[in-house]
Amino acid sequence: MKTYKDLNNNLWAYELDGSQDHLIPANFTLITEEEADAIRAKKQAEYEAANPVPVLVPPTKNELLAELELLTAKIEALSND
């Protein structure tokens, strides 16, 4: 594939055989795979910075006991029907 970048550093890939060359806009710039990898890495880092993975905090003993109380009450209400 031939890799191009547009004015916003978005990447575009076209066939090596030239069969898609008529589709390549004049303002696209042909780049190397190393340049494309650098752009991908930068965009990935920006995405990860803007969308951090939430850290899951396990529930405390008191929270679990409170949940157990609620579930026990629900079960008892079912057995009273």
The 8 nearest C-alpha neighbors of each residue, nearest first, counted from 0:
[[1, 14, 15, 13, 12, 2, 16, 32],
 [0, 2, 13, 12, 15, 14, 3, 29],
 [3, 1, 12, 11, 30, 29, 0, 13],
 [4, 2, 29, 11, 28, 30, 10, 27],
 [3, 5, 10, 8, 28, 9, 27, 11],
 [4, 6, 27, 8, 7, 9, 28, 10],
 [5, 7, 8, 4, 27, 26, 9, 28],
 [8, 6, 5, 9, 4, 10, 27, 38],
 [9, 7, 4, 5, 6, 10, 38, 3],
 [10, 8, 4, 5, 7, 11, 6, 3],
 [11, 9, 4, 3, 8, 5, 2, 12],
 [10, 12, 3, 2, 4, 9, 13, 5],
 [13, 11, 2, 1, 0, 3, 10, 14],
 [14, 12, 1, 0, 19, 2, 15, 11],
 [13, 15, 0, 16, 17, 1, 19, 18],
 [16, 14, 0, 17, 1, 13, 18, 19],
 [15, 17, 14, 18, 19, 0, 20, 13],
 [18, 16, 20, 19, 15, 14, 13, 21],
 [17, 19, 16, 20, 14, 21, 15, 13],
 [20, 18, 21, 17, 22, 13, 14, 23],
 [19, 21, 17, 22, 23, 18, 13, 14],
 [20, 22, 19, 23, 18, 24, 17, 25],
 [23, 21, 20, 19, 24, 13, 18, 25],
 [22, 24, 20, 21, 25, 27, 19, 13],
 [25, 23, 26, 27, 22, 21, 5, 20],
 [24, 26, 27, 23, 28, 22, 5, 21],
 [27, 25, 24, 28, 5, 6, 23, 4],
 [28, 26, 5, 4, 25, 24, 3, 29],
 [29, 27, 3, 4, 30, 26, 5, 25],
 [28, 30, 3, 2, 4, 27, 31, 1],
 [31, 29, 3, 2, 34, 28, 32, 35],
 [30, 32, 34, 33, 35, 2, 29, 1],
 [31, 33, 35, 34, 36, 30, 2, 1],
 [32, 34, 36, 31, 35, 37, 30, 38],
 [35, 33, 37, 31, 36, 32, 30, 38],
 [34, 36, 32, 38, 33, 37, 39, 31],
 [37, 35, 39, 33, 34, 38, 32, 40],
 [36, 38, 34, 40, 35, 39, 41, 33],
 [39, 37, 35, 41, 36, 40, 42, 34],
 [40, 38, 36, 42, 37, 41, 43, 35],
 [41, 39, 43, 37, 38, 42, 36, 44],
 [40, 42, 38, 44, 43, 39, 37, 45],
 [41, 43, 45, 39, 44, 40, 46, 38],
 [44, 42, 40, 46, 41, 45, 39, 47],
 [43, 45, 47, 41, 46, 42, 48, 40],
 [44, 46, 42, 48, 43, 47, 41, 49],
 [47, 45, 43, 49, 44, 48, 50, 42],
 [46, 48, 50, 44, 49, 45, 51, 43],
 [47, 49, 45, 46, 50, 51, 44, 43],
 [48, 50, 46, 47, 51, 45, 44, 52],
 [51, 49, 47, 48, 46, 52, 45, 53],
 [52, 50, 47, 48, 53, 49, 46, 54],
 [51, 53, 54, 50, 47, 55, 48, 49],
 [54, 52, 51, 55, 50, 56, 47, 49],
 [55, 53, 56, 52, 51, 57, 50, 58],
 [54, 56, 53, 57, 52, 58, 51, 59],
 [55, 57, 54, 58, 59, 53, 62, 60],
 [58, 56, 55, 59, 60, 54, 62, 63],
 [59, 57, 62, 56, 63, 60, 61, 55],
 [58, 60, 62, 61, 63, 57, 64, 56],
 [59, 61, 63, 62, 64, 58, 65, 57],
 [62, 60, 64, 59, 63, 65, 58, 66],
 [63, 61, 65, 59, 64, 60, 58, 66],
 [62, 64, 66, 60, 65, 61, 67, 59],
 [63, 65, 67, 61, 66, 62, 60, 68],
 [66, 64, 68, 62, 67, 63, 61, 69],
 [65, 67, 63, 69, 64, 68, 62, 70],
 [66, 68, 64, 70, 65, 69, 71, 63],
 [69, 67, 71, 65, 66, 70, 72, 64],
 [70, 68, 72, 66, 67, 71, 73, 65],
 [69, 71, 73, 67, 72, 68, 74, 66],
 [72, 70, 74, 68, 73, 69, 67, 75],
 [73, 71, 75, 69, 70, 74, 76, 68],
 [74, 72, 70, 76, 71, 75, 69, 77],
 [75, 73, 71, 77, 76, 72, 70, 78],
 [74, 76, 72, 78, 77, 73, 71, 79],
 [75, 77, 73, 79, 74, 78, 72, 80],
 [78, 76, 74, 75, 79, 80, 73, 72],
 [77, 79, 75, 80, 76, 74, 73, 72],
 [80, 78, 76, 77, 75, 74, 73, 72],
 [79, 78, 77, 76, 75, 74, 73, 72]]
